Amino acid sequence: MAHSYRHYSPEQCYLLPPDPTDWLPADCLAYQVHEIVGELNLELLHNAYSNDGRGAPAFAPQMMVRILFYAHFKGIHSSRAIQRLCAEDIGARFLAGGELPDHRSIHVFRTRHKQAMRDLFLQSIRLCRAAGMTPLKKVAVDGTKLDGAASKDSSITYAKIVQEEQKLLAQEEEQKLLALEEEQKLLAQVDADLQHGLETDAAQDAQFGEENDGYSLPDHLKTRQDRLAALRKAKTELQQRARTREQERKEKWDHTDPKERPHRKKPDPDTVVPEPDDRYNFVDPDSRMMKGRGRFVQGYNAQISVDSAHQVIVACAVTDACTDYSQLIPLCEQTAKNMAQTPEQTLADGGYFDHRNIETLEAGGFTVLIPPDNNWHRNPAVLPALTADEQKEQATRTRLAHLVATQQGRADYAYRLKTVEPVFAQIKGSPGHSLFTRFLRYGLARAQEDWCFVCAAHNLGKLLRFRAKMCPLGAMG
């Protein structure tokens, strides 16, 4: 007896209806992205293109922005993966309007419009503010370590750099004494290495395409002279980093009470040398080896300032600094500039504490609540509130340690954990949110562009959910 199945014929022509709005349900993410991008001002993008009629027509900027946001909400960030999405996903095909941008066009678009990416973040803040989502009662500041595009295996320590430099110099002297037979052996080995490289390039050309040069032989590995020059450049860079780091320590040492200094010896930037374990990455020199949660990260320190009302990001930045305390003032100033007002209270963890930070911000009209370290919660005692005169008499560290231990201080500081930490979880991947765990392009400048776009997408996602809650026509898919 035949089964009574619904008709099934995947080879049928015109399977999809002629009207693209009938392809997907009314509450589909693609329609929401189409609508929200329509509210953005893309004048900066349009001004980047000539209007004299010369050259091949470019893809419409509004289409590219919609595809990038849609892909981000789907947890897709690679240009090649976005290209596949435009071919295989009905929502992406709707947003592309029948076009199929390749990965080169997507990459060039993201690379070309640097200021426009920053402007999209500012516009996302304005839209959220217009919707009443950013009252700036409490703002929490925090940072997270994100992997860069380069591998940790591409890094080399300062001690190894010195060793390799001496080894190469010794090899240069030894090479002058080599006989013809040894030189021929060396040339044969070089020929074998080059042949292996050519075979590898041919295989990767077949996989990625001939125009992709991401796997060509690095400059610092081509010849012994190139490698020696690269090692010396890395050595100089590490020495400069050590001097800069020591100068920052000296400034902090000078502005710290002698009783509270972590060490008695005054930092000296003129005589400091890099630590043997200081690392330099040849693939992405801007990235740093940083200690993350339970592991070391070869990447960057991504910073955000978040409004506690609806977890809207009101300021963002990416830095190569391994510590957070130097990022507090720039983030607070950016928050005030983006929002055209100062938050009523700024919250941050003990990693941002520094006497100069607190004094500078309070002089600028900010109210900050930052514990002097991250061990304050181990003392469960609740301290009484201080009067204004009593606060003036205490040192900055003592005053803030007391404030965060009061009943009101504990209640206020609790907002930090439930404001900024969930945002990092949502960005890095949680149910119903995108997945962004590493930067896919080299360099600090490009990481900053990508982080601005990620934060803008986060804000727009919050706005879509907020509107769906206020006018429930369907949540974001």
Secondary structure, DSSP 8 states (H G I E B T S, - for coil): ---------TT-TT-S-SSGGGSS-TT-HHHHHHHHHHTS--HHHHHTS--SS-S-----HHHHHHHHHHHHHTT---HHHHHHHHHH-HHHHHHHTT----HHHHHHHHHH-HHHHHHHHHHHHHHHHHTT----S-EEEEEEEEE-SS-GGGEEEHHHHHHHHHHHHHHHHHHHT--HHHHHHHHHHHHHHHHHHHHHHHHHHHHH-TT--TTS--GGGTSHHHHHHHHHHHHHHHHHHHHHHHHHHHHHHHTS-GGG-S-SS---TTT----TT-EEESS-TT-EEEE-SSSEEEEEEEEEEEETTTTEEEEEEEES-SSSGGGHHHHHHHHHHHHTS--S-EEE-GGG--HHHHHHHHHTT--EE--SSTTGGG----B----HHHHHHS-HHHHHHHHTTBHHHHHHHHHHHHHHHHHHHHHH--TTS----B--SSSHHHHHHHHHHHHHHHHHHHHHHHHHHHS-S----
